[in-house]
Amino acid sequence: MSPLERTVLTTAGFLVGSALAADESARRASEAVVERTRQIDEQRRFIERIVDSLPVGLYVVDREYRVHAWNRKRETGLQGVLREEALGRTIFEILRRQPADMLRQEFDDVFRTGTMTQFEMPSNAAGELRTYRVSKIPMRINDAAVTHVITIGEDITEWKRAHERVAEAQRLAALGQLSAGVMHEINNPLATIAACAESLALQLTERDVPAPLRDAIAEYTHIIDHEVHRSKRIVDGLLDFSRPRGDTREPVDPNEVVEHTLFLLKHHPRFKHVKVEASLDADIEPPVYGSREQLAQVLMALLLNASDAMDGTGRVVIRSRNDAADGGVVIEVEDQGRGIAGSELGRLFEPFYTTKSPGRGTGLGLSICYGIVADHGGRIDVDSQLGVGSTFRVHLPAGQAKPTTDGQGEEKTT
């Protein structure tokens, strides 16, 4: 082979090798682009899955109020809209329940100030009153002005109810402590008044007092004695509310407590024309650790209140069931009475607050019930509608017996 031929072959080999290397580099670059694109797609789908898994409604609008994101939670419920129907449309075309001017102002405030806004919004679209916390969060694609607003809607109904129960418990506990001190001070003058009335009555029998005057004074001393004892009962009731008795706790079958209470009320004159229906769940699993007598006292008070709410005639239903939410037991007392106004529901368990007519109650019954149930680690809820009736629910937790006190501040195990 001539030198020229060798040169030509070497050059040709070099060119072919360079071409092959270039093709390999291009292939690898192409594969890298494909792999990077795949990773970006996977990351995007992963982020979308995170957003869709959030237990809150979330959507994003731009400065033209057009929807750019709409998670799956926004598709559920009575006002749910499919993502495919929401994307690209203005938010005013989708959320028609809220006035467009008000909705626009909410977004404009965030676009203008660049700060997050938060507010609570009640809604009964689901058939019951629910409370939602709405947050509007500014979003910037770059470091310039706000380009989008993220809106998050969270159902905080249960949290709000729990917060209100805690606040109510703290308020009633403080009121109970104050009342206990006041009642102890009232007991002393009541005892003095009772002793003076008794002494005056004795002197009437020992002295020669004209009959008309004697009869008048005897009537007055009788009234004084009667009112002193009535006041003492109120004082004792309030003390029971502020400091429930530490009775011995033991496993209690809720159904047995209900049946025992119904037996006690069977011949009660206030239940003569009241029909009581018991719907007891025979499969109640956990026992309740508590005092049979105190729990029966609670149910008796609720049943008597139900009778009063119906003016002594009508139907009362008492139920027991497992509490799927809290793992304990629920006992319900439902009446067909006149119901309770919403403005009064928040004060039902306050001492001396009553919805009954004057002379028909001291306003301590539900307060004492509240104290007993709270001492058992439970709570009382009430739903009511004017003209329809009320349902009181006693929630009792399942669990082991807890330490109580012996009245002297010393802890004992029950």
C-alpha positions as CSV (number, residue, x, y, z in Angstrom):
1,M,0.0,0.0,0.0
2,S,1.3,3.4,-1.0
3,P,1.9,6.2,1.5
4,L,-1.0,8.1,-0.1
5,E,-3.4,5.2,0.3
6,R,-2.3,4.8,4.0
7,T,-2.9,8.5,4.5
8,V,-6.4,8.3,2.9
9,L,-7.4,5.3,5.0
10,T,-6.1,6.9,8.3
11,T,-8.0,10.1,7.5
12,A,-11.2,8.2,6.7
13,G,-10.9,6.2,9.9
14,F,-10.4,9.3,11.9
15,L,-13.5,10.9,10.3
16,V,-15.6,7.8,10.8
17,G,-14.5,7.6,14.5
18,S,-15.2,11.3,15.1
19,A,-18.7,10.8,13.5
20,L,-19.4,7.8,15.7
21,A,-18.2,9.6,18.8
22,A,-20.4,12.6,17.9
23,D,-23.3,10.3,17.4
24,E,-22.7,8.6,20.8
25,S,-22.3,12.0,22.5
26,A,-25.5,13.2,20.9
27,R,-27.3,10.0,22.0
28,R,-26.1,10.4,25.6
29,A,-27.1,14.0,25.6
30,S,-30.5,13.1,24.3
31,E,-30.9,10.4,26.9
32,A,-29.9,12.9,29.6
33,V,-32.6,15.3,28.4
34,V,-35.2,12.6,28.4
35,E,-34.2,11.4,31.9
36,R,-34.2,15.0,33.1
37,T,-37.7,15.5,31.6
38,R,-38.9,12.3,33.2
39,Q,-37.5,13.4,36.6
40,I,-39.2,16.8,36.2
41,D,-42.5,15.1,35.3
42,E,-42.2,12.7,38.3
43,Q,-41.5,15.7,40.6
44,R,-44.4,17.6,39.3
45,R,-46.8,14.6,39.7
46,F,-45.4,14.1,43.2
47,I,-46.1,17.7,44.2
48,E,-49.5,17.4,42.7
49,R,-50.2,14.3,44.7
50,I,-49.1,16.1,47.9
51,V,-51.4,19.0,47.1
52,D,-54.3,16.7,46.3
53,S,-53.7,14.7,49.6
54,L,-54.1,17.8,51.8
55,P,-57.2,17.8,53.9
56,V,-57.9,21.4,52.9
57,G,-59.4,23.0,49.8
58,L,-56.7,24.8,47.8
59,Y,-56.8,26.8,44.6
60,V,-54.6,29.5,42.9
61,V,-55.7,32.5,40.8
62,D,-53.6,35.0,38.8
63,R,-54.1,38.7,38.5
64,E,-56.8,38.1,35.9
65,Y,-58.6,36.0,38.6
66,R,-58.2,32.9,36.4
67,V,-57.7,29.5,38.1
68,H,-54.3,27.9,37.7
69,A,-54.5,25.2,40.3
70,W,-57.5,23.4,41.9
71,N,-56.9,20.4,44.2
72,R,-59.0,17.4,44.7
73,K,-60.5,18.5,48.0
74,R,-62.1,21.4,46.0
75,E,-63.9,18.8,44.0
76,T,-65.8,17.2,46.9
77,G,-68.8,18.4,48.8
78,L,-72.0,20.1,47.7
79,Q,-70.1,23.0,46.2
80,G,-67.4,20.8,44.6
81,V,-66.3,21.6,41.1
82,L,-64.2,19.3,38.9
83,R,-60.6,20.4,38.2
84,E,-61.1,20.2,34.5
85,E,-64.1,22.6,34.8
86,A,-62.2,25.0,37.0
87,L,-58.9,25.5,35.4
88,G,-58.7,28.5,33.1
89,R,-62.0,30.0,34.2
90,T,-62.3,33.1,36.4
91,I,-63.1,32.4,40.0
92,F,-66.3,34.4,39.7
93,E,-67.7,31.9,37.3
94,I,-67.1,29.1,39.8
95,L,-67.8,30.5,43.3
96,R,-71.2,32.1,42.7
97,R,-72.4,31.9,46.4
98,Q,-70.2,34.7,47.4
99,P,-70.7,38.2,45.9
100,A,-68.2,38.9,43.1
101,D,-67.3,42.3,44.5
102,M,-66.5,41.0,47.9
103,L,-64.4,38.1,46.4
104,R,-62.6,40.5,44.1
105,Q,-61.8,42.8,47.1
106,E,-60.3,39.9,49.0
107,F,-57.9,39.1,46.2
108,D,-57.1,42.7,45.4
109,D,-56.0,43.3,49.1
110,V,-53.5,40.5,48.8
111,F,-52.2,41.6,45.4
112,R,-51.8,45.2,46.7
113,T,-50.3,44.5,50.1
114,G,-48.4,41.3,49.5
115,T,-49.4,40.0,52.9
116,M,-51.5,37.0,53.9
117,T,-55.0,37.5,55.1
118,Q,-57.1,35.1,57.2
119,F,-60.7,35.0,58.3
120,E,-63.4,32.6,59.5
121,M,-66.5,32.0,57.4
122,P,-69.6,30.1,58.6
123,S,-71.5,27.9,56.1
124,N,-74.5,25.7,56.2
125,A,-74.2,24.4,52.6
126,A,-73.6,20.9,53.9
127,G,-76.9,20.9,55.8
128,E,-75.4,21.9,59.2
129,L,-73.5,24.9,60.3
130,R,-69.8,24.5,59.7
131,T,-67.0,27.0,60.3
132,Y,-64.1,27.4,57.8
133,R,-60.8,29.2,58.1
134,V,-59.9,30.9,54.8
135,S,-56.3,31.9,54.2
136,K,-55.2,33.9,51.1
137,I,-51.5,33.7,50.6
138,P,-49.5,35.9,48.2
139,M,-47.3,34.0,45.6
140,R,-44.5,35.4,43.4
141,I,-43.0,33.6,40.4
142,N,-40.0,35.9,40.7
143,D,-38.9,38.6,43.1
144,A,-41.2,41.2,41.5
145,A,-44.8,41.9,42.4
146,V,-47.4,39.3,43.6
147,T,-48.4,37.2,40.6
148,H,-50.8,34.8,42.1
149,V,-52.9,34.2,45.2
150,I,-53.2,30.8,46.9
151,T,-56.5,30.3,48.7
152,I,-56.8,27.6,51.4
153,G,-60.1,26.7,53.0
154,E,-59.9,24.5,56.2
155,D,-62.9,23.1,58.1
156,I,-62.2,24.1,61.8
157,T,-65.7,23.3,63.1
158,E,-64.5,20.5,65.5
159,W,-61.5,22.5,66.6
160,K,-63.7,25.5,67.3
161,R,-66.1,23.4,69.3
162,A,-63.3,21.9,71.3
163,H,-61.9,25.4,71.9
164,E,-65.3,26.6,73.1
165,R,-65.7,23.6,75.4
166,V,-62.3,24.3,77.0
167,A,-63.1,28.0,77.4
168,E,-66.5,27.1,78.9
169,A,-64.9,24.6,81.3
170,Q,-62.3,27.1,82.4
171,R,-65.0,29.8,82.9
172,L,-67.3,27.5,84.8
173,A,-64.4,26.2,86.9
174,A,-63.5,29.8,87.9
175,L,-67.1,30.5,88.6
176,G,-67.4,27.4,90.7
177,Q,-64.4,28.3,92.8
178,L,-65.7,31.8,93.4
179,S,-69.2,30.4,94.2
180,A,-67.8,27.9,96.7
181,G,-66.2,30.6,98.7
182,V,-69.3,32.8,98.6
183,M,-71.6,29.9,99.6
184,H,-69.4,29.0,102.6
185,E,-69.8,32.6,103.8
186,I,-73.6,32.5,103.2
187,N,-73.9,29.3,105.3
188,N,-73.0,31.1,108.5
189,P,-75.7,33.8,108.4
190,L,-78.2,31.2,107.3
191,A,-77.5,29.1,110.3
192,T,-77.9,32.2,112.5
193,I,-81.2,33.1,111.0
194,A,-82.5,29.5,111.4
195,A,-81.4,29.5,115.1
196,C,-83.1,32.8,115.8
197,A,-86.3,31.6,114.1
198,E,-86.3,28.4,116.1
199,S,-85.6,30.3,119.4
200,L,-88.5,32.7,118.6
201,A,-90.8,29.8,118.0
202,L,-89.9,28.2,121.3
203,Q,-90.5,31.5,123.2
204,L,-94.0,31.7,121.7
205,T,-94.9,28.5,123.5
206,E,-93.3,29.6,126.8
207,R,-94.8,33.1,127.1
208,D,-98.3,34.4,127.3
209,V,-98.7,35.9,123.9
210,P,-102.1,37.0,122.5
211,A,-103.4,34.4,120.1
212,P,-103.5,36.7,117.0
213,L,-99.9,37.8,117.5
214,R,-98.8,34.3,118.3
215,D,-100.4,33.0,115.1
216,A,-98.9,35.8,113.0
217,I,-95.4,35.3,114.5
218,A,-95.7,31.5,114.1
219,E,-96.5,32.0,110.4
220,Y,-93.5,34.3,109.9
221,T,-91.1,31.9,111.7
222,H,-92.5,29.0,109.5
223,I,-91.8,31.1,106.4
224,I,-88.3,32.0,107.7
225,D,-87.5,28.3,108.4
226,H,-88.8,27.2,105.0
227,E,-86.8,29.9,103.1
228,V,-83.7,29.1,105.1
229,H,-83.9,25.4,104.2
230,R,-84.6,26.3,100.5
231,S,-81.5,28.5,100.5
232,K,-79.5,25.7,102.1
233,R,-80.5,23.4,99.3
234,I,-79.4,26.0,96.7
235,V,-76.1,26.4,98.6
236,D,-75.5,22.6,98.8
237,G,-76.4,22.3,95.1
238,L,-73.9,24.9,94.1
239,L,-71.2,23.4,96.3
240,D,-71.9,20.0,94.6
241,F,-71.3,21.8,91.2
242,S,-68.1,23.5,92.3
243,R,-66.7,20.5,94.0
244,P,-68.2,17.2,92.9
245,R,-68.0,14.4,95.5
246,G,-65.2,11.9,95.1
247,D,-67.4,8.8,95.1
248,T,-65.9,5.4,94.6
249,R,-65.4,4.7,91.0
250,E,-66.0,1.2,89.5
251,P,-66.8,-0.3,86.1
252,V,-70.3,0.7,85.2
253,D,-72.6,-0.6,82.4
254,P,-74.2,2.5,80.9
255,N,-77.3,0.5,79.9
256,E,-77.8,-0.6,83.5
257,V,-77.6,3.0,84.7
258,V,-80.2,4.0,82.1
259,E,-82.5,1.2,83.2
260,H,-82.0,2.0,86.9
261,T,-82.9,5.7,86.2
262,L,-86.0,4.8,84.3
263,F,-87.1,2.5,87.1
264,L,-86.7,5.3,89.6
265,L,-88.8,7.6,87.4
266,K,-91.4,5.0,86.6
267,H,-93.9,6.3,89.1
268,H,-92.8,9.9,89.3
269,P,-95.8,12.3,89.0
270,R,-94.1,14.5,86.4
271,F,-93.8,11.4,84.1
272,K,-97.5,10.4,84.4
273,H,-98.3,11.6,80.9
274,V,-94.8,11.3,79.3
275,K,-94.0,8.3,77.1
276,V,-90.4,7.3,77.5
277,E,-88.7,5.1,74.8
278,A,-85.4,3.5,75.5
279,S,-83.1,2.5,72.6
280,L,-80.1,0.9,74.1
281,D,-77.2,-0.5,72.2
282,A,-76.7,-4.1,73.4
283,D,-73.2,-4.2,71.9
284,I,-71.7,-1.4,73.9
285,E,-68.2,-2.6,74.4
286,P,-66.2,-0.5,76.9
287,P,-67.3,-0.1,80.5
288,V,-67.4,3.4,82.0
289,Y,-65.5,3.9,85.2
290,G,-67.6,6.1,87.5
291,S,-70.2,6.4,90.1
292,R,-73.6,4.7,89.4
293,E,-75.4,7.1,91.7
294,Q,-73.9,10.3,90.2
295,L,-74.5,9.1,86.6
296,A,-78.1,8.2,87.5
297,Q,-78.5,11.7,89.0
298,V,-77.3,13.2,85.7
299,L,-79.8,11.2,83.6
300,M,-82.6,11.8,86.0
301,A,-82.0,15.6,85.8
302,L,-82.0,15.5,82.0
303,L,-85.2,13.4,81.8
304,L,-87.0,15.7,84.3
305,N,-85.9,18.7,82.3
306,A,-87.2,16.9,79.1
307,S,-90.6,16.4,80.8
308,D,-90.7,20.1,81.9
309,A,-89.8,21.2,78.3
310,M,-92.9,19.4,77.1
311,D,-95.1,20.6,80.0
312,G,-95.5,17.0,81.2
313,T,-96.8,15.4,78.1
314,G,-95.1,14.0,75.0
315,R,-92.4,11.5,74.0
316,V,-88.9,11.3,75.3
317,V,-86.3,9.0,73.8
318,I,-83.2,7.9,75.7
319,R,-80.4,6.2,73.7
320,S,-77.1,4.6,74.3
321,R,-74.4,3.9,71.8
322,N,-70.7,3.5,71.2
323,D,-68.9,6.8,70.5
324,A,-67.1,6.1,67.2
325,A,-65.2,9.4,67.4
326,D,-63.9,9.3,70.9
327,G,-64.0,5.6,71.7
328,G,-66.3,6.0,74.7
329,V,-70.0,5.9,75.2
330,V,-72.8,8.4,74.4
331,I,-76.1,8.6,76.2
332,E,-78.7,10.8,74.5
333,V,-81.9,12.3,75.9
334,E,-84.2,13.6,73.2
335,D,-87.4,15.5,73.8
336,Q,-90.2,17.0,71.7
337,G,-90.4,20.2,73.8
338,R,-90.4,23.9,72.9
339,G,-86.6,23.9,72.2
340,I,-83.9,26.4,73.3
341,A,-83.0,29.6,71.5
342,G,-79.5,29.7,70.1
343,S,-78.6,32.7,72.2
344,E,-79.3,30.7,75.3
345,L,-77.4,27.5,74.5
346,G,-74.1,29.0,75.5
347,R,-75.3,29.7,79.1
348,L,-77.3,26.5,79.8
349,F,-74.7,25.1,82.2
350,E,-74.0,28.3,84.2
351,P,-75.2,28.2,87.8
352,F,-78.6,29.9,88.4
353,Y,-79.3,30.3,84.6
354,T,-82.6,28.7,83.7
355,T,-84.9,28.8,80.7
356,K,-87.9,27.8,82.9
357,S,-90.5,30.2,84.1
358,P,-90.0,31.8,87.5
359,G,-90.5,29.5,90.4
360,R,-90.0,26.3,88.4
361,G,-86.2,25.9,88.9
362,T,-83.1,27.2,90.5
363,G,-80.9,26.9,87.5
364,L,-78.5,24.5,89.3
365,G,-79.6,21.2,87.7
366,L,-77.6,21.4,84.5
367,S,-74.7,23.0,86.3
368,I,-74.4,20.0,88.7
369,C,-74.8,17.6,85.7
370,Y,-71.9,19.4,84.0
371,G,-69.7,19.2,87.1
372,I,-70.4,15.4,87.5
373,V,-69.8,14.6,83.9
374,A,-66.6,16.7,83.8
375,D,-65.4,14.9,87.0
376,H,-65.9,11.7,85.1
377,G,-63.7,13.0,82.3
378,G,-66.6,13.5,79.9
379,R,-68.7,16.3,78.5
380,I,-72.3,17.3,77.7
381,D,-73.4,18.6,74.3
382,V,-76.8,19.9,73.3
383,D,-78.6,20.4,70.0
384,S,-81.9,22.3,70.0
385,Q,-84.4,23.8,67.6
386,L,-87.2,26.1,68.7
387,G,-90.6,24.4,68.3
388,V,-89.0,21.0,67.6
389,G,-87.1,19.9,70.7
390,S,-83.7,19.3,72.2
391,T,-81.2,16.5,72.4
392,F,-78.7,16.4,75.3
393,R,-75.7,14.1,74.8
394,V,-73.6,12.8,77.6
395,H,-70.1,11.7,76.4
396,L,-68.4,9.4,78.8
397,P,-64.8,8.1,78.1
398,A,-63.8,4.5,78.4
399,G,-60.7,3.9,80.5
400,Q,-59.2,2.8,83.7
401,A,-60.3,4.2,87.1
402,K,-58.6,7.5,87.9
403,P,-57.4,8.8,91.2
404,T,-59.8,10.9,93.1
405,T,-59.5,12.9,96.4
406,D,-60.9,12.0,99.8
407,G,-62.2,15.5,100.4
408,Q,-59.0,16.6,102.3
409,G,-56.9,17.0,99.2
410,E,-55.3,13.5,99.7
411,E,-55.2,11.4,96.6
412,K,-56.7,7.9,96.7
413,T,-57.0,5.2,94.0
414,T,-60.5,4.0,93.1
